[in-house]
Amino acid sequence: MKSKLVLFVLFVTTLSLSAQWQPVGDKLKTRWASEIDVNNVLPEYPRPIMERTEWLNLNGLWNYAILPVGKQKPGSFDGEILVPFAIESSLSGVQKRVGKDNELWYQREFTVPSKWKNNIILLHFGAVDWKADVWVNDVKVGHHTGGYTPFSFDITPALTSGKNTIVVKVWDPTDQGYQPRGKQVNKPEGIWYTPVTGIWQTVWIEPVPQNYIKNIKITPDIDVNTLTIEAVASIASTANRVEVKVLEGTHVIAKGQSINNLPVEVLMPQNARLWSPGDPFLYDLEITLSDGSKQLDEVKSYAAMRKYSTKRDDNGIVRLQLNNKDLFHFGPLDQGWWPDGLYTAPTDEALEYDVVKTKDFGFNMIRKHVKVEPARWYTHC
């Protein structure tokens, strides 16, 4: 009887959350809008080029308020917004304008898993348009300007045991400011589109050790058959050792290691599979950072063995080349807008569908127009 009661409570809670959010407005909706789960919004790991096992997705229902510029943190909120959909979008459940004279405030609670104790906790934002200030438990942890780029803060000193509160303040003047804004205007018409204000990519936290892999750069060279991986550690030390394994399926086909913060050069097999639009093959990578024999951090990644270059043909015309062969680029100008989510695709399936369908139409490229997409879009490409 007790188990049935628990299931009933969970069922009622889920219904309650769903009842609090619905797409709003009478504009066109994609078929994926009905598949959104407010308890599990865009649940896929948001940075597949450098993926860790442990992480916590903070997407979902947040409190929001719109206040005049310069006001203090709100004491009460206007309602709930579904993150990471911009407030002007249907999928936010709000569909309101903010404008240059107002600021958009967000607030939600979260709990850090107890097993992450003794780790640094990083708070990540995929993208926030345009100017963002962030507090955790009333401690300002950082500030970021720029509507398209990811940013992170070490929030460890601000955390407490139990529930923590995150607050985000956003200001975005759209076409009444000087910042890059792409196709956004306050009066959309013709080729000009609706403003996008606030959080529009995944928000998430992850634990990392004191010395961790902060960034990676992967460079293939098909002419000498190598893959060079530069792993940047948060603490530069001569004791740092980086090891890279290259996998094809479940099999390790090549590996290499380096010390003293130098890049790792991996010699690939002679029959390495080259990436192309017709055969977009990716090798999986496992990258570990160690201090002597002690492993500190590990991330999963991927790499394509490919080369892009230019070369003059017999008539002196510069040709684009892929893997040392001429490739005529043929594709659309893709502006990356969704009728229901604006900058944000309703689901990862929708994001991938857009790429796959472009290829199905016979194109071999996508020209992304005045927008930087979420990291997963590039992985799908």
C-alpha positions in Angstrom: 0.0 0.0 0.0 2.9 2.4 0.8 4.5 1.9 -2.6 1.2 2.7 -4.3 0.9 5.9 -2.3 4.4 7.0 -3.3 3.7 6.3 -6.9 0.4 8.3 -6.6 2.2 11.3 -5.0 4.9 11.2 -7.8 2.1 11.1 -10.4 0.2 14.0 -8.9 3.4 16.0 -8.6 4.3 15.4 -12.2 0.8 16.5 -13.3 1.1 19.6 -11.1 4.4 20.6 -12.7 3.0 20.0 -16.2 -0.1 22.1 -15.4 2.1 25.0 -14.4 3.8 25.1 -17.8 2.3 25.2 -21.3 3.5 26.7 -24.6 1.8 30.1 -24.9 0.6 32.1 -27.9 -1.0 31.2 -31.1 2.0 31.0 -33.4 3.3 27.9 -35.1 4.5 25.1 -32.9 6.9 22.3 -34.0 5.9 18.7 -33.3 8.6 18.5 -30.6 6.9 21.1 -28.4 4.5 18.4 -27.1 7.4 16.1 -26.2 9.0 18.5 -23.6 9.1 17.2 -20.1 9.4 20.0 -17.5 11.2 17.6 -15.2 13.8 16.7 -17.8 14.4 19.6 -20.2 17.2 19.0 -22.8 18.7 16.3 -20.6 21.6 15.5 -22.8 25.1 16.4 -21.7 25.6 19.9 -23.1 29.3 19.8 -23.9 30.1 16.5 -25.7 33.5 17.6 -26.9 34.6 17.4 -23.2 32.3 15.2 -21.3 32.5 14.1 -17.6 30.4 11.3 -16.0 29.1 13.4 -13.1 27.0 16.5 -13.7 23.6 18.0 -12.7 21.2 19.6 -15.1 19.6 22.8 -13.8 17.1 23.2 -16.7 13.5 23.3 -15.8 11.1 25.7 -14.0 12.7 28.7 -12.5 11.1 31.8 -10.9 11.3 35.0 -12.9 10.5 38.7 -12.5 10.8 41.7 -14.8 11.9 44.9 -13.0 13.1 48.3 -14.1 16.9 48.6 -14.6 18.8 49.3 -11.3 16.3 47.7 -8.9 17.4 45.3 -6.2 16.8 41.5 -6.2 13.0 41.0 -6.2 11.3 40.0 -3.0 8.6 38.2 -5.0 8.4 36.9 -8.6 6.0 37.2 -11.5 5.7 33.5 -12.1 7.7 30.6 -13.5 9.7 30.3 -16.7 11.0 27.1 -18.4 14.7 27.4 -18.7 16.5 27.4 -21.1 13.9 29.0 -23.4 14.1 32.8 -23.9 11.3 34.7 -22.2 10.0 36.0 -25.5 9.5 32.4 -26.8 6.3 30.3 -26.6 8.2 27.4 -25.0 9.2 29.6 -22.0 5.6 29.5 -20.9 5.8 33.3 -20.6 6.2 35.0 -24.0 6.8 38.5 -22.6 9.1 41.3 -23.8 11.7 42.8 -21.5 13.4 45.7 -23.4 16.3 48.0 -22.6 14.6 49.7 -19.6 14.1 46.5 -17.7 16.1 43.6 -16.3 15.1 40.0 -16.2 15.6 38.1 -12.9 15.8 34.3 -12.5 15.8 32.3 -9.3 15.9 28.6 -8.4 17.1 26.2 -5.7 19.4 23.2 -6.1 21.2 20.7 -3.9 24.7 19.5 -4.5 25.0 15.7 -4.3 26.8 14.6 -1.2 29.2 12.4 -3.1 30.7 15.5 -4.7 32.2 16.6 -1.4 35.8 17.8 -1.5 35.5 18.7 -5.2 35.4 22.1 -6.9 31.8 22.8 -8.1 31.6 24.6 -11.4 28.4 26.4 -12.6 28.0 26.4 -16.4 25.9 28.5 -18.7 25.7 27.5 -22.3 24.6 31.0 -23.3 22.8 34.0 -21.9 21.8 37.0 -24.0 23.2 39.5 -23.2 24.7 40.8 -20.0 24.4 38.4 -16.9 25.2 38.8 -13.2 25.0 35.6 -11.1 24.7 35.1 -7.3 24.7 31.9 -5.3 23.3 32.2 -1.8 23.5 36.0 -2.1 27.2 35.8 -2.9 28.0 37.3 -6.4 30.0 34.6 -8.1 30.5 36.3 -11.5 29.5 38.4 -14.4 29.5 37.8 -18.1 28.8 39.8 -21.3 28.1 38.2 -24.6 25.0 36.5 -25.9 26.5 33.5 -27.7 29.3 32.1 -25.7 29.5 29.6 -22.8 30.8 30.7 -19.4 31.5 29.1 -16.0 32.1 30.1 -12.4 33.7 28.3 -9.5 30.8 28.5 -6.9 32.4 26.3 -4.3 33.1 29.1 -1.7 29.4 30.2 -1.9 27.8 26.8 -1.3 26.2 25.6 1.9 25.0 22.2 2.9 21.4 21.4 1.9 19.6 23.7 -0.5 21.3 26.5 -2.4 19.8 29.4 -4.2 21.0 30.7 -7.5 19.9 34.1 -8.8 20.6 35.5 -12.3 20.0 39.0 -13.6 20.0 39.8 -17.3 19.9 43.0 -19.3 19.6 43.0 -23.1 18.9 46.1 -25.1 18.4 44.2 -28.4 18.6 46.6 -31.3 18.9 49.7 -29.0 22.4 48.7 -27.9 25.8 48.1 -29.6 26.2 44.4 -28.9 26.1 41.6 -31.6 22.5 40.6 -31.8 22.2 38.8 -35.2 18.6 39.0 -36.5 17.0 40.3 -33.4 14.9 43.5 -33.5 12.2 45.0 -31.3 9.8 45.3 -34.2 10.3 42.0 -36.2 9.3 42.0 -39.9 10.6 40.5 -43.1 14.0 39.1 -42.4 14.2 40.5 -38.9 13.1 38.3 -36.0 11.9 38.3 -32.4 14.3 39.4 -29.5 15.9 36.7 -27.4 16.5 37.8 -23.8 18.0 35.7 -21.0 19.1 32.1 -20.7 18.8 30.2 -23.9 21.1 27.3 -23.5 21.5 24.6 -20.7 22.5 25.6 -17.2 24.4 22.9 -15.3 26.9 22.1 -12.5 29.6 19.5 -12.3 32.3 18.5 -9.8 36.0 18.6 -10.7 39.1 17.9 -8.7 41.5 20.7 -7.5 43.6 20.1 -10.7 41.3 19.3 -13.6 41.2 19.4 -17.4 40.1 23.0 -18.1 40.1 22.9 -21.9 41.2 20.7 -24.8 42.3 21.4 -28.4 42.3 18.7 -31.0 44.3 19.0 -34.2 44.3 16.2 -36.9 46.9 16.1 -39.6 46.1 13.5 -42.3 49.3 14.3 -44.2 51.5 12.8 -41.4 48.7 10.7 -40.0 48.7 12.2 -36.5 46.2 13.5 -34.0 47.5 16.1 -31.6 45.6 16.8 -28.3 46.4 19.7 -26.1 44.9 19.3 -22.7 45.0 22.5 -20.5 45.2 21.8 -16.8 43.8 24.2 -14.3 47.1 24.0 -12.4 50.2 24.0 -14.5 52.7 21.5 -13.0 55.7 19.6 -14.2 54.1 16.6 -12.5 51.1 16.7 -14.9 50.9 13.7 -17.2 48.2 13.5 -20.0 47.3 10.3 -21.6 45.0 9.9 -24.7 43.3 6.8 -26.0 41.7 6.7 -29.4 38.8 4.3 -29.8 37.0 2.9 -32.8 33.9 1.4 -31.2 35.1 -0.3 -28.0 38.6 -1.0 -29.3 41.6 1.2 -28.5 43.4 1.7 -31.8 46.0 4.2 -30.8 47.3 6.1 -27.7 49.9 8.5 -26.5 51.0 10.4 -23.5 52.9 13.5 -22.6 54.3 15.3 -19.5 55.3 18.9 -18.6 52.0 20.2 -20.0 53.1 19.4 -23.6 50.5 18.4 -26.3 50.0 14.7 -26.8 50.8 13.5 -30.4 49.1 10.2 -31.3 50.2 8.3 -34.4 47.0 7.0 -36.0 46.8 3.7 -37.9 47.7 3.8 -41.6 44.1 3.0 -42.6 42.7 5.8 -40.5 39.1 6.6 -41.6 38.9 10.1 -43.0 35.9 12.3 -42.2 33.7 13.7 -45.0 30.1 14.8 -45.4 29.5 11.4 -47.1 31.2 9.5 -44.3 31.1 11.7 -41.1 33.0 9.3 -38.9 34.2 10.3 -35.5 36.8 8.6 -33.3 36.1 8.5 -29.6 38.7 9.8 -27.2 39.5 9.2 -23.5 41.7 11.9 -22.1 43.1 11.5 -18.5 45.2 13.9 -16.4 47.4 12.4 -13.8 49.9 13.5 -11.2 52.6 10.8 -11.5 50.7 7.5 -11.0 47.6 9.2 -9.5 44.7 9.9 -11.9 43.2 13.3 -11.3 40.6 13.8 -14.0 39.2 12.1 -17.1 37.0 13.4 -19.9 35.6 11.8 -23.0 35.8 13.5 -26.4 35.8 12.8 -30.1 37.9 13.7 -33.1 37.6 13.6 -36.9 40.6 12.8 -39.1 40.1 15.5 -41.8 41.9 18.4 -43.4 40.4 21.6 -44.9 42.5 23.8 -47.1 42.6 25.8 -50.3 44.5 25.2 -53.6 44.7 26.9 -57.0 43.6 24.7 -59.9 45.1 24.7 -63.4 43.3 27.9 -64.3 44.5 29.7 -61.2 41.2 29.6 -59.4 41.3 29.0 -55.7 39.4 25.9 -54.7 38.2 24.8 -51.3 39.5 21.3 -50.5 38.6 18.6 -48.0 41.2 15.9 -47.4 43.3 17.3 -50.3 40.5 17.0 -52.8 38.3 19.7 -54.3 34.9 20.0 -52.7 32.2 22.3 -54.0 30.3 23.6 -51.0 26.5 23.5 -51.5 24.1 24.4 -48.7 21.7 26.8 -47.2 22.0 30.0 -45.1 20.8 28.6 -41.8 19.7 31.2 -39.3 18.9 28.7 -36.5 15.5 30.1 -35.4 12.6 28.0 -34.1 9.0 29.2 -34.3 8.3 28.0 -30.7 11.8 28.2 -29.0 13.4 31.1 -31.0 17.1 30.5 -30.5 16.5 27.2 -28.6 15.4 23.9 -30.2 12.6 22.2 -28.3 14.5 18.9 -27.9 17.9 17.5 -28.9 16.0 15.3 -31.4 14.8 18.5 -33.1 18.3 19.9 -33.1 19.6 16.8 -34.8 16.7 16.5 -37.2 17.5 20.0 -38.6 21.0 18.8 -39.5 20.0 15.4 -40.9 17.2 16.9 -43.0 19.6 19.4 -44.5 21.8 16.5 -45.6 18.8 14.6 -46.9 18.0 17.5 -49.2 21.4 16.9 -50.8 23.4 19.7 -49.2 27.0 19.1 -47.9 27.4 22.2 -45.8 25.4 24.6 -43.5 26.3 28.2 -43.4 25.4 29.3 -39.9 24.2 32.9 -40.1 24.9 35.4 -37.3 24.5 32.8 -34.5 26.6 30.5 -32.5 24.8 27.2 -31.8 24.9 25.0 -28.7 27.8 22.6 -28.6 25.6 19.6 -29.4 24.6 21.1 -32.8 28.3 20.9 -33.9 28.6 17.4 -32.7 25.5 16.4 -34.7 27.1 18.1 -37.8 
